[in-house]
Amino acid sequence: MRILVVEDERDLNRIISKRLAAAGYTVDSCFNGADALDYLEAAEYDAAIFDVMMPVTDGFTAVRRMRARGDATPVLFLTARDAVSDRVEGLDLGANDYLVKPFAFDELLARIRAMTRRSAGSTTNVFTCGDLMLDTAKHSVERAGRPVDLSAKEFAVLEYLIRNKGSVLSRESIENNVWSYDWEGGTNVVDVYVSYLRRKIDADFDSKLIHTVRGVGWVLREEP
């Protein structure tokens, strides 16, 4: 999942971004609401974390403009402003959640999971496709009850596939969801990771789950 962190305190921005990346998320970051609006227009994010008090464009104004242009990206406000009136204003503007600093990082992760579950219409951290199970909270994968050991990027690609099971996903859509703007790798990186996943997910089973749609992309689905 790809997340945008919008926080003008650079040290805190860096810490949050590193912790999210260590938890398996793809992360972009910026330091004011105006830049955040540009990022959100240029790429598709699963969630955005906004500070409120920022230069150029504050968090409340940025989210108001997001919603006005029809951007439904889930938003969590992360701020030191803890007055009830501030929380009410943020939620009424269209935010999905509000967390007051200082905060426990485990709680931030749990709130991100809950927020993205709601936006996807899901009530659980567990996604399945046939006998394949992926748990976003435990960061674990099983096939037919057997654990599957995946790297962070392999997990991220599989999570995107399983969240969109049954839908054909292009190379570009997978790359845009799983790799940040800092990525400077080769153009066939998605092909490489799909190949890794096939070896780990499908190689030992007669029933294949990852299918190529020639000229379009890949789809995760049970064979008929």
C-alpha positions, -999 to +999 in steps of 0.1 A: +000+000+000+012+035-009+010+063+017+017+100+016+031+116+048+026+154+050+045+168+080+066+200+081+087+188+111+114+172+090+128+149+117+093+136+126+085+133+088+116+112+083+109+090+114+073+083+104+083+076+068+110+051+079+088+033+103+060+030+077+085+017+052+098-008+077+062-020+082+060-027+045+043+004+031+055+024+001+059+059+013+062+094-003+066+125+019+064+162+016+064+192+040+033+213+032-002+210+020+004+226-014+030+200-023+007+173-009-021+183-033+004+180-062+014+145-050-022+134-047-030+146-082+000+128-097-004+094-080-029+071-064-025+067-027-042+042-003-040+068+026-025+102+035-013+114+069-016+151+074-002+174+100-025+204+106-002+234+112+021+237+081+035+265+060+021+275+025-011+255+029-022+240+062-036+205+066-073+216+070-072+237+039-054+210+019-080+183+028-109+207+021-094+212-014-089+175-018-125+167-011-137+196-032-120+181-063-134+147-056-103+130-041-116+103-017-081+092-004-085+082+033-069+109+055-056+108+090-048+140+108-017+137+130-014+168+151-007+183+185-040+202+184-062+182+208-092+205+214-125+188+207-133+217+183-102+210+163-110+172+160-146+181+150-134+205+123-110+180+109-135+152+107-162+175+093-138+186+065-136+150+054-108+134+074-113+097+083-094+097+116-076+120+140-046+111+162-030+135+187+007+138+192+026+123+210+013+089+198+023+052+199+034+040+165+015+007+169-017+027+173-009+047+141-004+015+122-037+001+136-056+032+126-042+031+091-053-005+088-088+003+101-091+034+078-080+015+047-103-014+055-133+009+057-124+026+024-121-009+007-153-021+022-135-048+043-140-056+079-109-077+084-071-076+080-072-110+063-075-113+026-080-147+008-080-161-027-087-198-028-063-214-003-041-183-002-043-161+029-026-128+035-028-110+069-019-074+068-017-070+106+006-100+111+024-094+078+021-131+071+011-152+041+000-189+039-009-212+010-029-243+020-019-237+056+018-235+048+037-203+057+052-185+027+083-164+034+081-131+014+103-100+013+087-067+020+083-058-017+070-093-025+044-089+002+035-054-011+030-067-046+009-097-034-012-074-012-020-052-041-029-082-062-051-099-035-069-066-026-078-064-062-083-101-069-103-108-100-092-075-116-065-073-143-037-050-131-013-034-155+025-031-149+020+006-145-007+003-118+014-022-098+045-001-101+026+031-091+011+014-060+042-004-047+071+018-056+076+054-045+089+084-065+124+077-052+125+044-071+153+044-097+153+007-107+147-010-141+116-009-162+110-047-157+109-046-119+072-056-117+079-086-140+107-097-118+086-096-086+057-113-102+081-141-112+094-143-076+058-146-063+049-173-088+078-194-076+068-190-040+030-190-043+022-213-073+053-235-081+044-263-057+007-264-065-013-277-095-038-249-091-023-216-101-034-182-087-013-157-106-023-154-143-009-134-171-033-115-194-011-110-224-006-074-234-024-061-203-010-073-170-017-099-143-047-111-123-049-130-090-078-155-092-087-191-087-086-213-118-122-222-130 
